[in-house]
Amino acid sequence: MEYYKKTLLKNGKECVIRSGKYADGAAVLENFNRVHGETDFLLSYPDENSFTAEQESEFLLSKLTSEREVQLIAVIGGEIAGTAGVTQVGGKRKIRHRAEYGISISEKFWGVGIGSALTDACIECAERAGFEQLELSVAAENKRAVALYKKKGFVAYGRNPHAFKLSDGTYREFVLMYKTIG
């Protein structure tokens, strides 16, 4: 799915939110690995990523040509500041109305409104694709993200106390949230 929008951030800088393209593969992969090393709130550690730049390019191309799914990148001054995506939960008729939402933002760009802009863009794309429900899971300790999702209309419906087990043996509790759309 193609998407493109310019937005002005809290710090006065312009941010372009757009669909990732094949040519973005290496830069998106570098961003992915860096961001996953900056926080324990994301799914994996950087050393667990087995994607190559070519595979990332192919992934971006598959989302660009998809009618229902999207992978967006936030670009500030030519640098990828964050990514977000909407992925269909499944193809069976009983669950085709549901999509999952995921986001990551580079630490140096936290707090300037990129999360809000990417979330709005993904909600818009999900609506355009005909989804009726957008779902996410977020670390309970990530208070800013939880507050953002609530502000955008997501509702908590459950918790997973041992969603992540970190390298040091501690656990992260996740809040499961959804938003009715369309």
N, C-alpha and C positions, 0 to 999 in steps of 0.2 A: 504494500500500500504506500502510495506516495503522500508525503506531507511536507509542508514548508510554511514557516511563520517566523517573523521577526518580533522580538519582544524587548522591552526596556527593563533592565534589572534594577534592584534597589540601589545599587552603587552607581547608576547612571550609564552603565555600559550596555551596548546592544548585544543580544544573544540571538543566534539563529537556531531554531529548532527545526530539524529536517530529517527526512528518512536517510538512513545510512545507505551508502552505495558501495558497489564492488570496490572501487578505488580507495575507500576508507578502511579497508580491512586491516592493514598493518597499524594504522593509527588507533583504531578502535581496540585492537588487541593489546597494544601498548597501554592504552588507558585502562582497559580491563585489569591487566596484571598490576598496574600501579595502584588502582583504587582498591583492589582486593587485599593489598598489603597495608592499606591505611586504616582499616576498620575491621572489627570482628563481627560486624552486623551483616556481612554478606555471606553467600553460600559456601565459598571455598577460599583456600589460601592460594596465593599466586603460583606456588610450585605444583599445585594440583591441576593446573590448566594444561591440557594436552593439545589445544587448538594451535594450528599454524596460521600464519597470516593469510595464506590461500584459503584455508577452511573458514576463517572469519569472513573473508570476502564473499565466499559462496553462501554463507549464512545470511549476510546482509542482502545479497542479491535475491535469495529465496523470500525474504521478508518484503523486499521492494516489489516483487512481482506477485505477492500474495494478495488476494482479495479481502482477507479478514485479519491478517496479522501484520504487525508493524514493529520495526526496530528504529527508534529515533536517536539522534545524537544532538547534543547541545554544543554549539560552537561559539566561542568568544575569541575574537581577534585571531582566527585561524587555528585555535587550540581546542581540542575536544575536552569539554568541561564535565560532561556527563552523558549517560545513555539511559534509555528506558524503552520498555517494550510491552506489547500486548500479544499474548499467545492463547490460542483457543485451547480450552481444557481438553476437549476431545471431539471426535467426529460423529459419535453416536447421537441419534436424534434427541435422546433424553438429556444430553448435556451440551448440545451445540450452542445453547444460549449463554454459556459461561465462558469467561476469559480470565486469564491470570495477568497480573500487572507486576512488573519488576523495574527497579530503578537503581542507579548508582551514580554518585557525583564525586568528583575529585575533591579532596579535602580543602585545597586552596580556594575552591569556589563555594564552600559551604556558607549558608546564611545570606546569600544575595538574591534568592528568589528562583533559582534554577529548578529546584524540586517542585515548586508550585507550577512553574511554566511547563515542565515535562509532564506533570500529573494532569494538568488541564489538557495538554495535547493528546495524551493517551486516552483520556476520557472521551474526547472528541473523536478520535480514531475508532474507539470501541463502539461508540454510537453509530458512526458512519458504516461500520462493518455489520451492524445489526445485532450486536450482543445486547443482552438484557441485564447481565450481571458481571461486574468486574471484581475480582478477588485478589487479595494479597496477604502476605504474612510479614510481620515486622517485629524486630526485637523489642521487647517491652521496655528495655533500658534506653532505646532510641526515642526519647521523649519528644524531640522536635519533629521527627517523622510521624509519630503517632498523632500529635497535635495537627499536623498538616493534613493527614488523611481524614481525621474527624472534621476539620474545617471544609474539606472537599466533599463531605457527605458519606464517607465510609463509616460503617457501623461494626463494632467488635461483636463477634459471635462465639468466640472461644479462645482458649489459651492452650499452648503446648509447653509445659514446663521444662522439657528436655529437648527442645527443637534442635539445638546445636550443642555439640560437645567440643569444647576448644582444646587446643594442644596441651594446655596446663591441667586438663581434667575437669574444669568447671563447665557449667551448662549455661545456656542462654534461653530464657523463656520467650516464646513468640506469641504475639497477639494475632489472631486470625480475623480478617476484616473483609467486608464486601460492600459494594455500592450497587444499588439498582439503577440502571440507566435505560435510555431509549423511550 
